[in-house]
């Protein structure tokens, strides 16, 4: 019997994922048919004040499913690998996505390492995504593709572009073949008390507003706000309080004004009254990762998303340097933001992604 460690947050998705592993459901992966596994639930304590209600909910679900349950303290690792990275990026004037880093470094990093060390075969999560084994008789080792979820409205593959083949080998996404409604129906079927549990917020470790959180850790660094002609029209308190495309909270008259660029070297915030100035057709992506483990033949036409809720748009990728690519879109994209992730798709398959320079 395969041993699986399931990361449980106390919410609907991870609770139903645990139930499917325990009780069976649609194929958990292309490697084998669904069935019962030797399942162990874990709740990860990631930051001071991690929601006790969430831990309590996860523990209750584990009791209902009759699986062992443990709380793992990853506070030090989370602060060093996720929170400190988040603050460093903002200090550089960029807009990072901590969920992507958390998936790579924590869920499928330290948790996966610990699970394998304890003899587990897989780590599972409540992500809406799918994994598929590549059918190739010439391959001596198995390779895997990462696919969008069945429920395109809930698909979370965007957050998983930094994964590699070594990690994918040991990952399961039990709810990837279900819609959100079907997951809710399964919670009722399995009598799990999680239907009223609120969805987790986007940045879990920020209990106040983003501005208040940044102000607590980053020193104010006032600078000029200028228009595209270089005319000074105001003063900002620190570039990290603004993001590309932002319209509200700029504190300057005569608007609406839009943030179109952050000139970090000179500490200048550049704005425009014309929303069209936010649209660009090209970007440079660094730290590029290919899920397959190797760069495909470039140039390559794909669909690219420049943020999670962004509609995937046609683009061509060109090789620049190792792990650095140039993307040219067919149509201009609004508010291409340094620090955010651009993710590459070929139909249902997630090819990889990179960080926007």
C-alpha positions as CSV (number, residue, x, y, z in Angstrom):
1,X,0.0,0.0,0.0
2,X,1.4,3.4,-1.0
3,X,2.0,5.9,1.9
4,X,0.8,9.4,1.4
5,X,1.3,12.6,3.5
6,X,-1.6,15.0,2.8
7,X,-1.1,18.7,3.7
8,X,-4.3,19.7,5.5
9,X,-5.3,23.3,6.0
10,X,-8.7,22.7,7.6
11,X,-10.5,23.9,4.5
12,X,-12.7,22.3,1.9
13,X,-10.2,21.4,-0.8
14,X,-7.5,19.7,1.3
15,X,-10.1,17.9,3.5
16,X,-11.8,16.3,0.4
17,X,-8.4,15.5,-1.0
18,X,-7.6,13.6,2.2
19,X,-11.0,11.8,2.0
20,X,-10.4,10.8,-1.6
21,X,-7.0,9.3,-0.8
22,X,-8.6,7.4,2.1
23,X,-11.8,6.3,0.5
24,X,-11.1,6.3,-3.2
25,X,-12.4,8.4,-6.1
26,X,-11.4,9.2,-9.7
27,X,-7.9,8.3,-10.7
28,X,-5.5,10.1,-8.4
29,X,-2.8,10.1,-11.0
30,X,-2.1,8.5,-14.3
31,X,0.4,6.1,-12.6
32,X,-2.3,4.0,-11.0
33,X,-6.0,3.7,-10.4
34,X,-7.6,5.4,-7.4
35,X,-8.0,3.3,-4.2
36,X,-7.2,3.4,-0.6
37,X,-3.8,4.6,0.6
38,X,-2.0,4.6,3.9
39,X,-2.8,8.3,4.6
40,X,-1.3,10.6,7.2
41,X,-2.5,14.2,7.6
42,X,-0.3,17.1,8.6
43,X,-1.0,20.7,9.4
44,X,1.9,23.0,8.8
45,X,2.5,25.8,11.3
46,X,4.1,28.5,9.1
47,X,4.0,31.8,11.0
48,X,3.3,33.1,14.4
49,X,-0.5,33.0,15.0
50,X,-1.2,30.4,12.4
51,X,-4.9,30.0,12.6
52,X,-5.7,27.7,15.5
53,X,-9.2,27.3,14.1
54,X,-7.8,25.9,10.9
55,X,-5.6,23.4,12.8
56,X,-8.7,22.4,14.9
57,X,-10.7,21.9,11.7
58,X,-8.0,19.8,10.1
59,X,-7.7,17.6,13.2
60,X,-11.4,17.0,13.3
61,X,-11.5,15.9,9.6
62,X,-8.6,13.6,10.3
63,X,-10.5,12.0,13.2
64,X,-13.6,11.6,11.0
65,X,-11.4,9.9,8.3
66,X,-9.6,7.9,11.0
67,X,-6.1,8.9,9.8
68,X,-3.1,9.9,12.0
69,X,-2.6,13.7,12.2
70,X,0.4,15.7,13.1
71,X,1.3,19.4,13.4
72,X,4.7,20.3,11.8
73,X,6.4,23.6,12.8
74,X,8.0,25.1,9.7
75,X,8.0,28.7,11.0
76,X,11.8,29.2,10.7
77,X,11.9,27.8,7.1
78,X,8.8,29.8,6.1
79,X,10.2,33.1,7.4
80,X,13.6,32.5,5.7
81,X,12.4,31.2,2.4
82,X,9.1,32.9,1.9
83,X,8.6,36.0,4.1
84,X,12.1,37.3,3.8
85,X,12.1,36.8,0.0
86,X,8.8,38.6,-0.1
87,X,10.2,41.6,1.7
88,X,13.5,41.7,-0.3
89,X,11.5,41.7,-3.5
90,X,9.3,44.6,-2.4
91,X,12.4,46.5,-1.2
92,X,13.8,46.2,-4.8
93,X,10.6,47.7,-6.1
94,X,9.2,44.4,-7.5
95,X,5.8,42.7,-6.8
96,X,6.4,39.1,-5.8
97,X,4.0,36.2,-5.5
98,X,4.7,34.4,-2.2
99,X,2.3,31.5,-2.9
100,X,4.5,30.3,-5.8
101,X,7.6,30.3,-3.6
102,X,5.8,28.6,-0.7
103,X,4.8,25.7,-3.0
104,X,8.3,25.2,-4.2
105,X,10.1,25.7,-0.9
106,X,7.7,24.6,1.7
107,X,4.9,22.3,0.5
108,X,7.0,20.5,-2.1
109,X,10.3,21.4,-0.5
110,X,10.8,20.9,3.2
111,X,7.5,19.0,3.7
112,X,8.3,16.6,0.8
113,X,11.8,16.1,2.1
114,X,10.5,15.2,5.5
115,X,7.7,13.0,4.2
116,X,10.2,11.0,2.0
117,X,12.6,10.7,5.0
118,X,9.7,9.1,7.0
119,X,9.1,6.5,4.3
120,X,6.2,8.2,2.4
121,X,5.8,7.6,-1.3
122,X,3.9,10.8,-2.0
123,X,2.9,14.2,-0.7
124,X,-0.7,15.3,-1.7
125,X,-2.3,18.7,-1.5
126,X,-5.7,20.3,-2.3
127,X,-4.5,22.1,-5.4
128,X,-6.7,22.2,-8.4
129,X,-4.2,20.8,-10.9
130,X,-3.4,17.5,-12.6
131,X,-0.4,15.3,-13.2
132,X,0.0,12.9,-16.0
133,X,2.7,10.3,-16.7
134,X,4.3,10.6,-20.1
135,X,3.9,7.4,-22.1
136,X,7.3,6.8,-23.8
137,X,8.8,3.3,-24.0
138,X,12.2,4.8,-24.8
139,X,12.4,6.5,-21.4
140,X,14.2,4.4,-18.8
141,X,12.7,6.7,-16.1
142,X,9.2,8.0,-15.8
143,X,8.5,11.6,-16.7
144,X,5.5,13.7,-15.9
145,X,3.4,16.5,-17.3
146,X,1.6,19.1,-15.2
147,X,-1.8,19.9,-16.5
148,X,-4.6,22.5,-15.8
149,X,-7.4,21.3,-13.6
150,X,-10.8,20.1,-14.9
151,X,-12.3,23.2,-13.3
152,X,-10.8,26.0,-15.3
153,X,-12.2,28.6,-13.0
154,X,-10.4,27.2,-10.0
155,X,-7.3,25.9,-11.8
156,X,-4.1,26.6,-9.7
157,X,-1.4,25.2,-12.0
158,X,-0.2,28.8,-12.4
159,X,1.2,28.6,-8.8
160,X,3.2,25.4,-9.6
161,X,5.4,26.4,-12.5
162,X,8.6,26.1,-10.3
163,X,8.2,22.3,-9.8
164,X,10.6,19.8,-11.3
165,X,10.5,16.2,-12.3
166,X,12.0,15.0,-9.1
167,X,9.2,16.7,-7.1
168,X,6.4,15.7,-9.5
169,X,7.3,12.0,-9.1
170,X,6.2,12.2,-5.5
171,X,3.2,14.6,-5.8
172,X,-0.5,13.8,-6.0
173,X,-3.4,16.3,-6.7
174,X,-6.5,14.3,-5.7
175,X,-9.1,16.9,-6.6
176,X,-7.6,18.0,-10.0
177,X,-10.2,15.9,-11.8
178,X,-13.2,17.5,-10.0
179,X,-15.0,20.8,-10.2
180,X,-15.4,23.0,-7.1
181,X,-19.1,22.0,-7.0
182,X,-18.2,18.3,-7.1
183,X,-15.7,18.8,-4.3
184,X,-18.5,20.4,-2.2
185,X,-20.8,17.5,-3.0
186,X,-18.1,15.0,-1.9
187,X,-17.7,16.9,1.4
188,X,-21.4,16.3,2.0
189,X,-21.1,12.7,1.0
190,X,-18.1,12.1,3.3
191,X,-19.8,14.1,6.1
192,X,-16.9,16.5,6.5
193,X,-17.8,19.7,8.5
194,X,-15.9,22.1,6.1
195,X,-18.5,23.6,3.8
196,X,-18.7,26.8,5.9
197,X,-14.9,27.2,6.3
198,X,-14.0,30.5,4.6
199,X,-11.5,30.4,1.7
200,X,-7.9,31.2,2.7
201,X,-6.7,34.7,1.8
202,X,-4.2,35.2,-0.9
203,X,-1.3,36.2,1.4
204,X,-1.8,34.0,4.4
205,X,0.9,35.6,6.7
206,X,-0.5,39.1,6.4
207,X,-3.2,39.6,9.0
208,X,-3.6,43.4,8.3
209,X,-3.3,45.2,5.0
210,X,-0.4,44.8,2.7
211,X,0.6,48.5,3.2
212,X,0.6,48.1,7.0
213,X,2.7,44.9,6.8
214,X,5.3,46.5,4.5
215,X,5.4,49.7,6.7
216,X,6.2,47.5,9.7
217,X,9.3,46.0,8.1
218,X,10.5,48.5,5.4
219,X,11.8,52.0,6.2
220,X,10.0,55.0,4.5
221,X,12.0,56.2,1.5
222,X,10.3,59.3,0.0
223,X,10.9,60.1,-3.6
224,X,9.4,62.0,-6.6
225,X,6.3,61.1,-8.5
226,X,6.7,62.3,-12.1
227,X,4.7,62.0,-15.3
228,X,6.0,60.6,-18.6
229,X,7.5,63.9,-19.5
230,X,9.5,64.0,-16.3
231,X,7.4,66.7,-14.6
232,X,7.3,66.4,-10.8
233,X,3.7,66.1,-9.7
234,X,4.0,64.6,-6.2
235,X,5.9,62.6,-3.7
236,X,5.8,59.0,-2.7
237,X,6.8,57.4,0.6
238,X,8.5,54.3,-0.8
239,X,8.3,52.5,-4.2
240,X,7.3,49.2,-2.4
241,X,3.9,50.7,-1.6
242,X,2.9,50.8,-5.3
243,X,2.5,48.3,-8.1
244,X,2.2,48.7,-11.8
245,X,-1.3,49.5,-12.9
246,X,-2.3,51.0,-9.5
247,X,-4.7,53.9,-9.7
248,X,-6.0,54.5,-6.1
249,X,-4.0,55.8,-3.2
250,X,-1.5,57.8,-5.2
251,X,-2.3,61.1,-3.4
252,X,-2.0,63.3,-6.5
253,X,-4.7,65.6,-8.0
254,X,-5.9,65.9,-11.6
255,X,-6.3,62.1,-12.2
256,X,-7.1,59.4,-12.6
257,X,-3.3,58.6,-12.7
258,X,-1.9,55.1,-13.3
259,X,1.5,53.8,-12.1
260,X,3.3,52.8,-15.3
261,X,6.9,52.3,-14.1
262,X,9.1,52.3,-11.0
263,X,12.6,53.7,-11.5
264,X,14.3,52.0,-8.6
265,X,17.8,53.4,-9.2
266,X,16.6,57.0,-8.8
267,X,13.7,56.2,-6.5
268,X,11.2,57.7,-8.9
269,X,7.5,56.7,-9.4
270,X,6.3,57.3,-13.0
271,X,2.6,57.8,-13.7
272,X,0.3,58.6,-16.6
273,X,-3.2,59.7,-17.1
274,X,-3.5,57.5,-20.2
275,X,-4.3,53.9,-19.3
276,X,-3.1,52.8,-22.7
277,X,0.5,53.5,-21.4
278,X,0.2,50.4,-19.3
279,X,0.0,48.1,-22.3
280,X,3.2,46.4,-23.6
281,X,3.8,43.6,-26.0
282,X,7.1,42.3,-24.7
283,X,8.8,41.2,-21.5
284,X,12.0,39.5,-20.3
285,X,11.6,36.5,-18.0
286,X,14.4,35.4,-15.7
287,X,14.9,32.2,-13.5
288,X,12.9,30.3,-16.2
289,X,12.0,26.8,-15.2
290,X,10.8,24.1,-17.6
291,X,8.7,21.4,-16.0
292,X,10.1,18.7,-18.4
293,X,13.6,19.5,-17.1
294,X,15.0,20.8,-20.4
295,X,14.3,23.8,-22.6
296,X,12.2,23.0,-25.7
297,X,13.3,24.1,-29.1
298,X,12.8,27.9,-29.3
299,X,11.3,30.1,-30.6
300,X,8.0,28.5,-29.6
301,X,4.5,29.8,-29.8
302,X,2.5,29.3,-26.5
303,X,-0.2,30.8,-24.3
304,X,1.2,32.9,-21.4
305,X,-0.4,34.3,-18.3
306,X,1.3,37.3,-16.6
307,X,-0.7,36.9,-13.4
308,X,-3.1,34.4,-11.8
309,X,-6.4,35.9,-12.9
310,X,-5.1,37.0,-16.2
311,X,-6.4,35.5,-19.4
312,X,-3.8,33.4,-21.2
313,X,-2.6,35.2,-24.3
314,X,-0.7,34.1,-27.4
315,X,3.0,34.8,-27.3
316,X,6.3,33.6,-28.8
317,X,9.2,32.7,-26.5
318,X,12.8,33.3,-27.7
319,X,15.9,32.2,-26.0
320,X,18.2,34.9,-24.7
321,X,20.6,33.3,-22.1
322,X,20.4,30.2,-19.9
323,X,17.2,30.5,-17.8
324,X,16.4,33.9,-19.4
325,X,13.8,34.2,-22.2
326,X,12.2,37.0,-24.3
327,X,8.4,36.9,-24.8
328,X,6.6,38.8,-27.6
329,X,2.8,38.9,-27.3
330,X,0.4,39.0,-30.3
331,X,-1.7,41.6,-28.4
332,X,-0.5,44.2,-25.9
333,X,-0.9,43.1,-22.2
334,X,-2.0,45.4,-19.5
335,X,0.3,46.1,-16.5
336,X,3.2,43.7,-17.0
337,X,4.7,43.7,-13.5
338,X,8.3,43.0,-12.5
339,X,8.5,40.3,-9.8
340,X,5.3,38.6,-10.9
341,X,5.3,35.2,-12.6
342,X,4.7,34.7,-16.3
343,X,3.6,31.1,-16.9
344,X,3.7,29.2,-20.2
345,X,1.0,26.8,-21.5
346,X,0.6,24.6,-24.5
347,X,-3.2,23.7,-24.5
348,X,-3.8,21.9,-21.2
349,X,-0.1,21.4,-20.4
350,X,1.9,23.8,-18.1
351,X,5.3,24.0,-19.8
352,X,7.0,26.2,-17.2
353,X,7.4,29.9,-16.3
354,X,9.7,32.6,-15.1
355,X,9.9,35.8,-13.1
356,X,9.2,39.0,-15.0
357,X,12.3,41.3,-15.0
